[in-house]
Amino acid sequence: MSFIARTLKPTALLARTTRLASRLYASEATGTSAGKLIVNFVLPHAALMKGTEVNQVDMSAVSGDLGVLADHVPTIEQLKPGVIDFISDSGSQKYFVSGGFAIMNPNSVLNINAVEAFKLEDIDPQAVAANLSESQRLATSAKDNVTKEAAAIEVELYESLQSALSGKAK
């Protein structure tokens, strides 16, 4: 039980438990979506998709890779650096995100909030390799922990990006 749940009054705790117990699972979800997933994909400064219908979204979360279809079980996932693949009848759109959150709602609406996102096709592999080398150099030669940790984060990001560009990641 979470810290906040332990602070609830008994009647509030009972009401919350009753609501949770009545939640449906994927096999019991209502099929009101007509097989389409509605996506809202936003950055702090722009909306990349708003109410866009897709068949499936594949993404890398901290808990593992996941594919989301219409009527998916409601969930909140922290995104790790990686590719988000939006698959529709007209093809596939791939974006690289540096992190963020994906929130699947019970009505087949998927909200993705990312810190940064770029179309995979717009990223220069040579620039990634050069920046990865520089970040690795900084990580090994840094004198203080703050610089070393910042460089380690950059290394993780560029390695994920390089993996995505080489086709090793979805």
C-alpha positions in Angstrom: 0.0 0.0 0.0 1.4 3.4 -0.9 2.1 6.1 1.6 -0.8 8.2 0.4 -3.2 5.3 0.5 -2.2 4.7 4.1 -3.3 8.2 5.0 -6.9 7.8 3.6 -9.9 7.5 5.9 -11.3 4.0 6.0 -14.4 5.0 3.9 -12.3 6.6 1.2 -10.0 3.5 1.2 -13.0 1.2 0.8 -14.5 3.3 -2.1 -11.1 3.3 -3.9 -10.7 -0.5 -3.4 -14.2 -1.1 -4.8 -13.5 1.0 -7.9 -10.2 -0.8 -8.5 -11.9 -4.2 -8.2 -14.4 -3.3 -10.9 -11.8 -2.5 -13.5 -11.9 -4.5 -16.7 -9.1 -6.5 -18.2 -8.1 -6.4 -21.9 -10.1 -9.4 -22.8 -13.2 -7.8 -21.2 -12.7 -4.3 -22.6 -15.5 -2.7 -24.5 -14.9 -2.7 -28.2 -16.0 0.9 -28.9 -12.9 1.9 -30.8 -13.6 0.3 -34.1 -10.1 -1.1 -34.0 -8.3 2.3 -34.2 -6.1 3.9 -31.6 -6.3 7.6 -31.2 -2.9 9.2 -30.6 -2.0 12.6 -29.1 1.8 13.0 -29.3 3.1 16.3 -27.8 6.3 18.0 -26.9 6.6 21.0 -24.5 6.6 23.3 -27.6 4.5 21.5 -30.2 1.8 18.9 -30.9 3.2 16.4 -33.4 -0.1 14.4 -33.5 -3.5 15.4 -32.3 -6.4 12.9 -32.5 -4.5 10.9 -35.1 -5.9 7.4 -35.9 -3.4 4.6 -36.0 -3.5 0.8 -35.8 -0.6 0.3 -33.4 2.1 2.1 -31.5 5.4 0.4 -30.6 7.6 2.0 -28.0 10.4 1.5 -25.5 9.4 1.9 -21.9 11.4 1.6 -18.7 9.4 -1.6 -18.0 10.3 -3.0 -21.4 9.2 -2.7 -25.1 5.5 -2.6 -25.7 3.0 -2.6 -28.5 -0.3 -0.8 -28.0 -3.4 -1.5 -29.9 -7.0 -0.2 -29.5 -8.7 -1.3 -26.3 -5.4 -1.8 -24.6 -5.5 -2.0 -20.8 -5.1 1.5 -19.3 -1.5 2.1 -18.2 1.1 4.8 -17.6 4.6 4.0 -18.9 7.8 6.0 -18.5 9.5 6.1 -21.9 13.2 5.6 -22.2 15.4 6.9 -25.0 14.3 5.0 -28.1 12.0 4.7 -31.1 8.3 5.2 -31.2 6.8 3.6 -34.2 3.3 4.7 -35.3 1.8 2.1 -37.6 -1.3 3.0 -39.7 -3.0 1.9 -42.9 -0.8 4.4 -44.8 2.5 3.1 -43.4 4.8 3.7 -40.5 6.2 6.9 -38.9 9.2 6.5 -36.6 10.3 9.1 -34.1 13.2 9.0 -31.7 12.3 10.3 -28.2 14.8 11.1 -25.4 12.2 10.2 -22.8 8.7 11.1 -21.5 5.5 9.3 -20.6 2.8 7.3 -22.4 -0.7 7.3 -20.9 -3.2 4.7 -22.3 -6.7 5.7 -21.5 -9.7 3.2 -21.3 -11.3 4.9 -24.4 -8.5 3.8 -26.8 -6.8 7.2 -26.6 -3.0 7.1 -26.2 -1.3 10.4 -24.9 2.4 10.5 -25.4 4.3 13.4 -23.7 7.9 13.5 -24.7 10.7 15.8 -23.8 12.2 15.8 -27.3 11.3 13.9 -30.5 12.7 13.8 -34.0 11.8 11.8 -37.1 14.3 9.0 -37.3 14.9 9.8 -41.0 16.0 13.4 -40.1 18.9 12.3 -37.9 22.4 12.2 -39.3 24.2 9.0 -38.3 27.7 10.6 -38.7 26.7 13.4 -36.2 25.5 10.7 -33.8 28.8 8.8 -34.0 30.8 12.0 -33.5 28.7 13.1 -30.5 28.8 9.6 -29.0 32.7 9.7 -29.2 32.8 13.1 -27.5 30.4 12.1 -24.8 32.4 8.9 -24.1 35.6 11.0 -23.9 34.0 13.4 -21.4 32.6 10.5 -19.3 36.1 9.0 -18.9 38.1 12.3 -18.5 35.6 14.2 -16.3 37.1 15.4 -13.0 33.9 15.9 -11.1 30.8 13.7 -10.6 28.3 16.1 -12.1 30.2 16.3 -15.4 30.8 12.6 -15.4 27.0 11.8 -14.8 25.9 14.3 -17.4 28.2 12.7 -19.9 27.0 9.2 -19.0 23.4 10.3 -19.7 24.6 11.6 -23.1 26.3 8.3 -23.8 23.2 6.4 -23.1 21.1 8.6 -25.3 23.6 8.5 -28.2 24.0 4.7 -27.9 20.2 4.3 -28.1 20.1 6.6 -31.1 22.9 4.8 -32.8 21.1 1.5 -32.2 17.9 2.9 -33.6 19.6 4.1 -36.7 21.4 0.8 -37.3 18.1 -1.0 -37.3 18.8 -3.0 -34.1 16.0 -1.3 -32.3 12.4 -1.0 -33.4 
